[in-house]
Amino acid sequence: MARAAEADDSGRPGYARLDPQARARDHMAAACQLTCWHAGRLVMAGVQIHTRLPRMLSMVGRGLVPEQLAIDIACRLAQVPDGIVSDVEDAVMARVGHDLDGGDRPSRSAVDAMIDRAVERLDPGAAQDAVDAAAESRTVRFRPGRGGMASMWATLPIGDAEMLRRRIETDAAAAAADGVPRPMDQLRADALSALAVYSPAGPAEVVDGIELGQVQVGADLPRPTVGNAAAAGGQAIRISVIAAAARGLPDRVEFVTGAYTSFDWLCQELLEGDDARVRFEIIDPAPGALDAPERALRYVISPALAERIRLRDGTCRHPGCSVDARDCDIDHVIAFDRASPELGGPTLEWNLVCLCRKHHREKTFGTNSYRPGPLGELIITTDTGHQHRTRPKGPLARAREGIQEQVDIILADRLFSPDGYLTNPPGTDRHDRPA
């Protein structure tokens, strides 16, 4: 009776209904010889673009967005609530269109970050719901590979992933310091594998001739907090606060080393840790705040300025490259002239960018020309005359954009009345002007 009561307009009971998108997916998978996952994304993107995303539909129709990028954005926007999807679409597509116009195609992770920031700004409650829902999708998977190897994928809460990363990096660095003659990638893999030789207290277990250690979780081992992980590595957790209060915005808290979910979460982890140290750093977002005339003609970049460039850029600045800034070189866009420093590119913020080693070599030994912009823009002109432009996407760059957006809002409020008219059109007298 309950199932019969769920019957739709066609008279079918609930258990007999078929999802139209699922049916379309299955037909496309069979007709086009696609996997169900690929076909499902195509169907979802088509439905989203034609029913919920008019701005994207227009841009796709004019050929302004590559097909795969449009599919990625549409599938990601499918998770955005109806009440804010229009505003989120406007913000994301404006930024994507701006990047594409400059020859910089955003990566899938960059698109996810854009959408997450827009949702958080427009509906903080929905953003928190998305975080809670994502935590339910945590998983670890293994897949046999070739040559006696296997691959492992893990989707973890960012706090747990950070603790695991710190543990692996600490063990790998210790092995390297002991003189183990292996590359760091292999040492990290060995450190991860070594975690398997510990087991809860009980009878010793022997696996492949290896006697697993007996460890009482909660007694022999401290609680796995970020504080304990940082203390074990002998490092302070560095928290950067981007000063914005003077410009009408709350200060932004950014974490230079590692990644965390929220400031409150970090505080709780530190309070429960045994011996953790925290170092706060105030960062002035003004361009060139750390530039010094006495260092402009020196080739070596100071550690503070290098950290600032990484915080500004976020990733390698070559179009399409997503290598993290902390794994990149800091390069002079206009080459530094060692023989005559006053004639070469100065060591100043506007002339420095992050480039991964591969693209650093491409810049040094290739035939492209590179030109910097005042706020960290990088313009690359190929030998065929094509021009590509990238902009920094790190937390410092985002803070600058937020400050500028606030300034623009204040300016618009002064220029326009609530009904949309200019408050002081050209050619009119101001009645509030002092005599």
C-alpha positions in Angstrom: 0.0 0.0 0.0 2.8 2.4 0.8 4.5 1.8 -2.5 1.2 2.2 -4.4 0.7 5.5 -2.6 4.0 6.8 -4.1 2.7 6.4 -7.6 3.4 9.3 -10.0 1.1 10.8 -12.6 1.6 7.8 -14.9 0.2 5.5 -12.3 3.4 3.7 -11.8 4.4 2.9 -8.2 7.6 4.5 -6.8 9.7 1.3 -7.1 8.8 1.1 -10.8 10.0 4.7 -11.7 13.1 5.1 -13.8 15.3 8.2 -13.6 15.3 9.9 -17.0 19.0 11.0 -16.7 20.0 7.5 -15.7 18.2 6.1 -18.8 19.9 8.7 -21.0 23.2 7.8 -19.5 22.8 4.1 -20.2 21.7 4.7 -23.8 24.6 7.1 -24.4 27.1 4.6 -22.9 25.9 1.9 -25.2 25.6 4.0 -28.3 28.9 5.8 -28.0 30.9 3.1 -26.3 31.6 5.2 -23.2 31.9 4.3 -19.6 28.8 4.9 -17.5 30.8 7.5 -15.5 31.7 9.5 -18.6 28.3 9.2 -20.2 26.7 10.3 -16.9 28.8 13.5 -16.7 27.9 14.3 -20.3 24.2 13.9 -19.6 24.4 15.9 -16.3 26.3 18.7 -18.0 23.8 18.9 -20.8 20.8 19.1 -18.4 22.5 21.7 -16.2 23.6 23.9 -19.1 20.1 23.9 -20.8 18.0 24.2 -17.6 20.0 26.1 -14.9 23.0 27.8 -16.5 21.9 30.4 -19.1 25.2 32.4 -19.0 27.2 29.2 -19.7 24.8 28.2 -22.4 25.5 31.5 -24.2 29.3 31.2 -23.8 29.3 27.6 -25.0 27.1 28.5 -27.9 29.6 31.2 -29.0 32.5 28.8 -28.6 34.1 30.7 -25.7 34.5 27.8 -23.4 36.3 24.5 -24.2 34.0 21.5 -24.1 35.8 19.6 -21.3 36.0 22.7 -19.1 32.3 23.4 -19.7 31.5 19.8 -18.6 33.6 20.2 -15.5 32.0 23.5 -14.5 28.4 22.3 -15.2 28.8 19.1 -13.2 30.3 21.0 -10.3 27.5 23.6 -10.4 24.9 20.8 -10.2 25.8 20.6 -6.5 25.0 24.3 -5.9 21.5 25.0 -4.4 18.9 26.6 -6.8 18.6 29.7 -4.7 22.2 30.9 -5.3 23.2 29.0 -8.5 22.6 32.1 -10.7 24.8 34.3 -8.7 27.5 31.6 -8.4 27.4 31.0 -12.2 27.8 34.7 -12.9 30.8 35.0 -10.6 32.5 31.9 -11.9 31.9 32.4 -15.6 33.1 36.0 -15.4 36.3 34.8 -13.9 36.7 31.9 -16.3 36.0 34.1 -19.3 38.6 36.6 -18.1 41.2 33.9 -17.7 40.4 32.2 -21.0 40.6 35.6 -22.7 44.2 35.9 -21.4 45.1 32.4 -22.5 45.0 30.9 -19.0 42.7 27.9 -18.9 41.8 27.2 -15.2 42.3 23.6 -13.9 39.6 21.5 -12.4 40.9 22.2 -8.9 40.9 25.9 -9.7 37.3 25.8 -10.8 36.3 23.9 -7.7 38.0 26.6 -5.6 36.2 29.4 -7.4 32.8 27.8 -6.9 33.6 27.0 -3.2 34.5 30.6 -2.5 31.4 31.9 -4.3 29.1 29.6 -2.4 30.8 30.4 0.9 30.3 34.1 0.3 26.7 33.9 -0.8 25.5 31.1 1.5 27.8 30.1 4.4 25.2 27.6 5.6 25.3 25.8 2.3 29.1 25.8 2.2 29.1 24.1 5.6 26.6 21.5 4.5 28.8 20.8 1.5 31.8 20.2 3.9 29.7 17.9 6.0 28.5 15.9 3.0 32.0 15.7 1.6 33.3 14.1 4.8 30.9 11.2 4.2 32.7 10.4 0.9 36.1 9.6 2.5 37.6 6.5 1.1 40.8 4.6 0.3 41.1 2.4 -2.8 43.8 0.2 -4.1 44.4 -1.0 -7.7 47.0 -3.6 -8.9 49.4 -2.2 -11.4 52.2 -3.5 -13.6 55.7 -4.6 -12.7 54.6 -5.8 -9.2 53.3 -2.4 -8.2 50.0 -1.1 -7.0 48.3 2.3 -6.9 46.4 3.8 -4.0 43.9 6.7 -4.0 42.6 8.3 -0.8 40.0 10.9 -0.2 40.3 12.2 3.4 39.2 15.2 5.4 41.9 17.8 4.9 42.9 17.8 8.6 43.6 14.0 8.5 45.4 14.3 5.2 47.6 17.1 6.7 48.6 14.9 9.6 49.4 12.0 7.4 51.4 14.3 5.1 53.4 15.7 8.0 54.2 12.2 9.3 55.4 11.0 5.9 57.5 14.1 5.2 59.1 13.9 8.7 60.0 10.3 8.3 61.3 10.8 4.8 63.4 13.8 5.9 64.9 11.8 8.8 65.8 9.0 6.4 67.5 11.4 4.0 69.4 13.0 7.0 70.6 9.5 7.9 72.2 9.2 4.4 69.7 6.8 2.8 70.7 7.0 -0.9 67.2 7.3 -2.5 65.2 10.1 -4.0 62.7 11.9 -1.8 59.7 10.4 -3.7 61.0 6.9 -2.8 61.6 7.8 0.8 58.1 9.1 1.1 56.7 5.9 -0.3 58.9 3.9 2.1 57.7 6.1 5.0 54.1 5.4 4.1 54.7 1.6 3.8 56.5 1.7 7.2 53.2 2.8 8.8 51.9 -0.7 8.1 54.3 -2.4 10.6 52.5 -1.1 13.6 49.4 -2.8 15.1 47.3 -2.5 18.2 48.6 -4.2 21.3 48.1 -7.9 21.5 49.9 -11.1 20.4 52.7 -10.3 18.0 51.7 -10.9 14.4 54.2 -12.1 11.8 53.5 -11.1 8.1 56.0 -12.2 5.4 58.6 -12.8 8.1 58.1 -9.3 9.6 57.1 -9.2 13.3 54.6 -6.3 13.6 55.2 -4.0 16.6 52.9 -3.9 19.5 51.5 -0.4 20.1 48.7 0.5 22.5 46.8 3.3 20.8 46.1 6.0 23.3 48.9 5.0 25.7 52.1 4.5 23.7 51.0 6.8 20.9 49.8 10.4 21.4 46.5 11.4 19.9 47.1 12.1 16.2 46.6 15.9 16.2 48.1 18.6 14.0 49.9 19.9 17.1 51.6 16.6 17.8 52.4 16.2 14.1 54.0 19.6 14.0 55.9 19.1 17.2 57.3 15.7 16.0 58.7 17.5 12.9 60.2 20.2 15.0 58.3 22.9 13.1 56.0 25.7 14.2 52.7 25.9 12.5 52.9 29.2 10.6 49.7 31.2 10.4 49.7 34.2 8.1 47.2 37.0 8.7 46.8 39.2 5.7 46.2 42.7 7.1 43.0 44.2 5.5 41.3 45.9 8.4 42.6 49.3 7.4 40.8 48.9 4.1 37.4 48.0 5.5 37.7 44.2 5.5 38.3 41.7 8.3 41.8 40.3 8.3 42.1 37.0 6.4 43.8 34.1 8.1 45.9 32.0 5.7 48.0 28.9 6.5 51.3 29.0 4.7 52.5 25.6 5.6 49.9 22.8 5.1 46.2 23.2 4.8 43.4 23.3 7.3 39.7 23.4 7.4 39.1 26.4 9.7 40.8 28.5 12.3 38.5 27.2 15.0 39.4 23.6 14.1 43.1 24.4 14.2 42.8 26.0 17.7 41.0 22.9 19.0 43.8 20.7 17.6 46.5 22.8 19.2 44.8 22.8 22.6 44.7 19.0 22.5 48.3 18.6 21.3 51.2 17.9 23.6 53.9 20.3 22.5 53.0 22.4 19.5 54.3 25.9 18.6 52.5 28.5 16.5 53.9 31.5 14.8 51.6 34.3 13.6 52.8 36.5 10.7 51.1 39.7 9.7 51.3 40.2 5.9 50.8 43.6 4.3 48.9 43.1 1.1 50.1 46.3 -0.6 52.2 45.4 -3.7 55.9 45.8 -3.1 55.6 46.0 0.7 58.8 44.0 1.2 60.7 45.6 -1.7 64.0 47.2 -0.5 66.3 49.4 -2.7 69.4 47.8 -1.1 68.2 44.3 -2.2 66.8 45.2 -5.6 70.3 44.9 -7.2 71.1 41.6 -5.5 70.4 38.3 -7.3 69.6 36.3 -4.2 66.0 36.6 -3.1 65.4 37.0 0.6 63.4 34.1 2.3 60.6 36.6 3.3 60.2 37.9 -0.2 60.3 34.3 -1.7 57.5 33.3 0.8 55.5 36.3 -0.2 55.8 35.4 -3.9 54.6 31.9 -3.2 51.7 33.2 -1.1 50.7 35.5 -4.0 51.0 33.0 -6.9 49.7 29.8 -5.3 51.0 27.6 -8.2 53.4 27.6 -11.1 52.5 30.6 -13.3 52.8 28.9 -16.7 49.4 28.5 -18.4 47.8 25.2 -17.4 50.4 24.2 -14.8 49.1 23.4 -11.3 52.4 22.6 -9.5 52.2 23.9 -5.9 54.1 27.1 -5.3 56.1 25.6 -2.5 57.6 23.1 -5.1 58.5 25.9 -7.6 61.5 28.1 -8.2 61.3 31.8 -7.8 62.4 33.3 -11.1 63.2 36.8 -12.3 60.8 37.5 -15.3 63.2 40.1 -16.7 66.5 38.3 -16.3 68.9 39.6 -13.7 72.1 41.0 -15.2 74.9 39.8 -13.0 77.5 41.8 -14.7 75.5 45.1 -14.6 72.7 44.7 -12.1 71.4 48.2 -12.7 70.7 47.2 -16.3 68.9 43.9 -15.6 65.7 42.8 -14.0 65.6 43.9 -10.4 64.8 41.6 -7.4 61.4 43.2 -6.7 58.0 41.7 -6.3 56.6 42.8 -9.6 59.6 41.0 -11.4 59.3 37.7 -9.6 57.1 34.7 -10.3 56.8 31.0 -9.3 57.8 28.5 -12.0 58.1 24.8 -11.7 61.5 23.4 -12.7 60.2 22.2 -16.1 58.7 25.6 -17.0 61.7 27.4 -15.5 63.9 25.6 -18.0 61.5 26.4 -20.7 61.7 30.1 -19.9 65.5 30.0 -19.7 66.3 27.9 -22.8 63.2 28.3 -24.9 62.2 30.9 -27.5 59.2 32.5 -25.8 59.4 36.1 -24.4 58.1 36.9 -20.9 56.8 40.2 -19.6 55.7 41.0 -16.1 52.7 43.1 -14.9 52.5 45.4 -11.9 50.3 43.1 -9.8 52.0 39.8 -10.7 50.6 39.3 -14.1 52.7 37.2 -16.5 52.4 37.8 -20.3 54.0 35.1 -22.5 54.5 35.7 -26.2 55.4 32.6 -28.3 57.7 32.8 -31.3 54.5 32.4 -33.5 53.1 35.6 -32.0 50.4 34.0 -29.8 50.1 35.8 -26.4 49.1 34.1 -23.1 48.5 35.8 -19.8 48.2 34.4 -16.3 47.3 36.0 -13.0 48.3 35.0 -9.5 45.8 32.8 -7.7 47.3 32.4 -4.2 45.7 33.7 -1.0 47.5 37.0 -1.1 46.2 37.6 -4.6 42.7 36.6 -3.5 42.9 39.0 -0.6 43.9 41.8 -2.9 40.9 41.1 -5.1 38.6 41.1 -2.1 40.0 44.5 -0.9 39.6 46.0 -4.4 36.1 44.6 -4.7 35.2 46.3 -1.4 36.7 49.5 -2.6 34.6 49.3 -5.8 31.4 48.7 -3.8 32.1 51.7 -1.6 32.8 53.8 -4.7 29.6 52.6 -6.4 27.5 53.4 -3.3 28.9 57.0 -3.4 28.2 57.4 -7.2 24.8 55.8 -7.4 21.6 56.4 -5.5 19.5 53.4 -4.3 17.2 53.8 -7.4 20.2 53.4 -9.7 20.8 57.0 -10.8 24.0 59.0 -10.5 24.0 61.1 -7.3 26.1 63.9 -8.9 25.7 63.7 -12.8 28.1 65.9 -14.8 26.9 69.5 -15.3 24.9 69.6 -12.0 25.7 71.7 -8.9 26.4 70.0 -5.6 24.1 71.5 -2.9 26.3 70.2 -0.1 29.4 72.0 -1.4 30.7 74.5 1.2 30.5 78.1 0.3 
